Amino acid sequence: MKALLVNCGPVRDGATAEIIRMIAASVSAKYTVKSVCIGDYAIRFCTGCRSCHETAECALPPDGVTALMAEIAAADAVICVSPSYWAEIPAQFKAFIDRCTPWSNTHEPHRTVPGGKRGYAAALRTGLNPAECERITGSLAHFYGHLGIPCCGRLCLTGVENKADVSGKTDEILRFCEKINGE
Ligand SMILES: Cc1cc2nc3c(=O)[nH]c(=O)nc-3n(C[C@H](O)[C@H](O)[C@H](O)COP(=O)(O)O)c2cc1C
């Protein structure tokens, strides 16, 4: 079984990366884990041409979308962890979601990823109101849903400004990992 952990922000060694390291350690007995960062992929913006609604193919040249979708296609569990940027998913990952329209089940034909996957959504922010994180996990669940991936667990972490703050969230992160491990 393979788990793909996706850092939806561009910071490779910050709070999101630390949470991903903790999740990876907790699920590694059940899964072969691969961790990636959206910043590792060069992704053009969707131009809104909608040709993929007719062809299920993107009119743009292949780029990082191809590589990241291949990782998602190969995974049994997809775990996206997103920092809040102005109360939203960071633009880099939102650009990826927009470019996944060829895979969206809102139109025919559309591309598909292999079935049987489970999705998990986590969000973190500096502020203390969880509603902002819940909106982000809701957006991630919406993305999964249009790919036919059920969202099987969510984690909302508030009061996380940087990597050092993550150690205070160990219990919440481990409870989230129990869902991923099916406990
Ligand atoms: C551009 C930017 C925008 C941010 N916007 C918000 C925000 O709207 N609400 C909030 O609570 N935190 C916000 N933050 C704080 C991050 O969500 C928080 O510091 C998070 O822990 C950063 O994770 P990272 O270390 O992986 O980048 C923002 C941070 C950045 C860099």
The ligand as an ORCA input file, in Angstrom:
! r2SCAN-3c Opt
* xyz 0 1
  C       1.456     34.407      2.368
  C       0.937     33.894      3.696
  C      -0.378     34.094      4.044
  C      -0.879     33.630      5.255
  N      -2.197     33.818      5.556
  C      -2.694     33.343      6.719
  C      -4.069     33.520      7.040
  O      -4.854     34.069      6.279
  N      -4.516     33.033      8.233
  C      -3.692     32.426      9.148
  O      -4.142     32.021     10.203
  N      -2.375     32.210      8.838
  C      -1.879     32.657      7.646
  N      -0.544     32.455      7.336
  C       0.301     31.714      8.283
  C       0.528     30.242      7.875
  O      -0.690     29.576      7.593
  C       1.258     29.527      9.014
  O       2.400     30.258      9.399
  C       1.672     28.116      8.644
  O       2.126     27.472      9.808
  C       2.804     28.145      7.613
  O       3.174     26.834      7.255
  P       4.619     26.594      6.548
  O       5.667     26.813      7.614
  O       4.581     25.198      6.076
  O       4.721     27.585      5.451
  C      -0.011     32.934      6.142
  C       1.331     32.741      5.786
  C       1.813     33.208      4.582
  C       3.261     32.981      4.210
*
